[in-house]
Amino acid sequence: QVQLVESGGGLVQAGGSLRLSCAASGSIFSINLLGWYRQAPGKQRELVAEISNGVSTKYAEPAKGRFTISRDNAKNTVYLQMNNLKPEDTAVYYCHAKSNTYDNYWGQGTQVTVSS
């Protein structure tokens, strides 16, 4: 089992920045992939960015050029630096981990609200 705890959400004006953090605990040795998803009201949950054990990264189109995903293996933490935020980035952001047995784990979510 893997436990994920997010922090760092909040209210920010358009053009501002936020950094989300996700601390992993439990069977962290089994994690192959860490990532961030988001879900806006009335919409499906969507990938924002993900990072592998080998630190290769993948970004969804809306995140490219504005968001940066990184990980600190010593702290078992993954980060999402979000710059130049837009009102359409408003959503609940979820940390995600996939294990080497293809189990999926989710954090409880953190709200990001971008005002215009």
C-alpha positions as CSV (number, residue, x, y, z in Angstrom):
1,Q,0.0,0.0,0.0
2,V,1.1,3.5,-0.8
3,Q,-0.3,6.6,1.0
4,L,-0.1,10.0,-0.7
5,V,-0.7,13.4,1.0
6,E,-0.9,16.6,-1.1
7,S,-0.4,20.1,0.1
8,G,0.1,23.5,-1.5
9,G,-3.2,24.3,-3.1
10,G,-5.0,27.6,-2.6
11,L,-6.3,30.7,-4.2
12,V,-4.2,32.7,-6.6
13,Q,-4.8,35.5,-9.1
14,A,-4.3,34.8,-12.8
15,G,-0.7,35.0,-13.8
16,G,0.4,33.8,-10.3
17,S,2.2,30.7,-9.2
18,L,1.7,27.8,-6.9
19,R,3.8,24.7,-6.0
20,L,2.0,21.5,-5.0
21,S,3.7,18.9,-3.0
22,C,2.9,15.2,-2.6
23,A,4.5,13.1,0.1
24,A,4.5,9.4,-0.4
25,S,4.7,6.8,2.3
26,G,4.2,3.0,2.7
27,S,5.5,0.7,0.0
28,I,7.3,3.4,-1.8
29,F,9.9,1.0,-3.2
30,S,7.1,-0.4,-5.5
31,I,6.3,3.0,-7.1
32,N,7.2,3.2,-10.8
33,L,5.4,6.4,-11.8
34,L,4.3,9.5,-9.9
35,G,2.0,12.1,-11.3
36,W,-0.6,14.8,-11.0
37,Y,-4.1,14.8,-12.3
38,R,-6.8,17.4,-12.0
39,Q,-10.6,17.4,-12.0
40,A,-12.7,20.5,-12.6
41,P,-16.4,20.7,-11.7
42,G,-18.4,18.7,-14.2
43,K,-15.4,17.4,-16.0
44,Q,-13.5,14.1,-16.0
45,R,-10.2,13.7,-14.2
46,E,-7.3,14.4,-16.5
47,L,-3.6,14.0,-16.5
48,V,-1.5,17.1,-15.9
49,A,2.0,15.7,-15.7
50,E,3.9,12.5,-14.7
51,I,7.5,11.5,-13.9
52,S,9.1,8.1,-13.9
53,N,11.7,6.6,-11.7
54,G,14.2,7.5,-14.3
55,V,13.0,11.1,-14.2
56,S,11.6,11.1,-17.7
57,T,8.5,13.4,-17.7
58,K,5.3,13.7,-19.6
59,Y,3.0,16.8,-19.8
60,A,-0.5,17.3,-21.0
61,E,-0.8,20.0,-23.6
62,P,-2.3,22.7,-21.2
63,A,0.6,22.2,-18.8
64,K,3.5,22.4,-21.3
65,G,5.7,25.5,-20.9
66,R,3.9,26.5,-17.6
67,F,4.1,23.6,-15.2
68,T,7.1,21.6,-14.1
69,I,7.0,18.2,-12.3
70,S,9.9,17.1,-10.2
71,R,10.7,14.5,-7.5
72,D,13.0,14.3,-4.5
73,N,13.6,10.7,-3.9
74,A,15.3,11.4,-0.6
75,K,12.1,13.0,0.7
76,N,9.7,10.6,-1.2
77,T,8.0,13.7,-2.5
78,V,6.8,14.8,-5.9
79,Y,6.2,18.5,-6.8
80,L,4.3,20.4,-9.4
81,Q,5.4,23.9,-9.9
82,M,2.7,25.9,-11.7
83,N,3.4,29.2,-13.2
84,N,1.4,31.7,-15.2
85,L,-1.8,30.2,-13.8
86,K,-5.1,30.7,-15.7
87,P,-8.7,30.6,-14.5
88,E,-9.1,27.4,-16.5
89,D,-6.5,25.7,-14.3
90,T,-9.0,25.8,-11.4
91,A,-9.6,22.3,-10.3
92,V,-8.9,19.8,-7.5
93,Y,-5.4,18.4,-8.1
94,Y,-4.7,14.8,-7.2
95,C,-1.4,13.1,-6.7
96,H,-1.2,9.7,-8.3
97,A,1.2,6.8,-8.0
98,K,1.4,3.6,-10.0
99,S,3.2,0.6,-8.6
100,N,5.3,-2.0,-10.4
101,T,2.3,-4.3,-10.1
102,Y,0.1,-1.7,-11.9
103,D,-1.8,-0.7,-8.8
104,N,-3.0,2.9,-8.7
105,Y,-3.0,5.1,-5.6
106,W,-4.5,8.5,-5.2
107,G,-4.2,11.3,-2.7
108,Q,-7.1,13.1,-1.2
109,G,-6.8,16.1,-3.5
110,T,-6.0,19.7,-3.1
111,Q,-8.1,22.6,-4.4
112,V,-6.5,25.1,-6.7
113,T,-8.5,28.2,-7.6
114,V,-7.3,30.8,-10.0
115,S,-9.2,34.1,-10.0
116,S,-9.4,36.3,-13.1
